[in-house]
Amino acid sequence: MVAFWILAPAAWIVLWATFGSPKARVRLPDAQRIAFEAVVFGAAAAALWAAGQPIWAVVLFVAWAANRAVLTAYGGRTLDV
């Protein structure tokens, strides 16, 4: 069981580095990237909920959704301020 608690986060790190990060090695099409991010942030929100933090779970997922909506509206570009 201890191996699971070590390997599960390591697997998420590898998946995020490969597919999700801005400098990812594999560039997913927009729809697949959004789905991938939804799974990652949804899993994190579910973990928070399971840990007894439902408010923070909702805050995390809503923050991700708002960020994704803004990025999508601006074509994935960051805002230069």
C-alpha positions as CSV (number, residue, x, y, z in Angstrom):
1,M,0.0,0.0,0.0
2,V,2.9,2.3,0.7
3,A,4.1,1.9,-2.9
4,F,0.7,3.1,-4.1
5,W,1.0,6.3,-2.0
6,I,4.4,7.0,-3.5
7,L,3.8,5.9,-7.1
8,A,0.4,7.5,-7.6
9,P,1.6,11.1,-7.2
10,A,4.7,10.2,-9.3
11,A,2.5,9.0,-12.1
12,W,0.5,12.2,-12.0
13,I,3.7,14.2,-12.2
14,V,4.9,12.3,-15.2
15,L,1.6,12.6,-17.0
16,W,1.4,16.4,-16.3
17,A,5.0,16.9,-17.5
18,T,4.3,14.9,-20.6
19,F,0.9,16.2,-21.6
20,G,-0.3,19.1,-19.4
21,S,2.5,21.5,-18.7
22,P,3.1,24.6,-20.9
23,K,6.4,23.0,-22.0
24,A,4.9,19.5,-22.4
25,R,6.8,17.1,-24.7
26,V,3.5,16.0,-26.3
27,R,1.2,18.8,-27.6
28,L,-2.4,17.7,-27.3
29,P,-5.1,19.2,-29.5
30,D,-7.1,21.8,-27.6
31,A,-10.2,19.6,-26.9
32,Q,-8.0,16.7,-25.6
33,R,-5.9,19.1,-23.5
34,I,-9.0,20.5,-21.9
35,A,-10.3,17.0,-21.2
36,F,-6.9,16.0,-19.8
37,E,-6.8,19.0,-17.5
38,A,-10.4,18.4,-16.4
39,V,-9.4,14.9,-15.3
40,V,-6.3,16.1,-13.5
41,F,-8.1,19.0,-11.7
42,G,-11.2,17.0,-11.2
43,A,-9.2,14.2,-9.5
44,A,-7.5,16.8,-7.3
45,A,-10.9,18.3,-6.4
46,A,-12.3,14.8,-5.6
47,A,-9.3,14.1,-3.4
48,L,-9.9,17.3,-1.5
49,W,-13.6,16.4,-1.1
50,A,-12.7,13.0,0.1
51,A,-10.3,14.6,2.6
52,G,-13.2,16.5,4.1
53,Q,-12.6,19.8,2.3
54,P,-15.6,20.2,0.0
55,I,-15.3,24.1,-0.1
56,W,-11.7,23.9,-1.2
57,A,-12.5,21.2,-3.7
58,V,-15.1,23.5,-5.4
59,V,-12.8,26.5,-5.2
60,L,-10.0,24.6,-7.0
61,F,-12.2,23.3,-9.7
62,V,-14.0,26.6,-10.3
63,A,-10.6,28.4,-10.4
64,W,-9.3,25.9,-13.0
65,A,-12.5,26.3,-15.1
66,A,-12.3,30.1,-15.0
67,N,-8.7,30.1,-15.9
68,R,-9.4,27.7,-18.8
69,A,-12.2,29.8,-20.0
70,V,-10.0,33.0,-20.1
71,L,-7.2,31.1,-21.8
72,T,-9.6,29.7,-24.4
73,A,-11.2,33.1,-25.0
74,Y,-7.7,34.6,-25.7
75,G,-6.6,31.7,-27.9
76,G,-4.4,30.1,-25.3
77,R,-2.1,33.2,-25.0
78,T,-1.2,34.8,-21.7
79,L,-2.1,38.4,-21.1
80,D,0.9,40.7,-21.2
81,V,0.4,43.3,-18.5
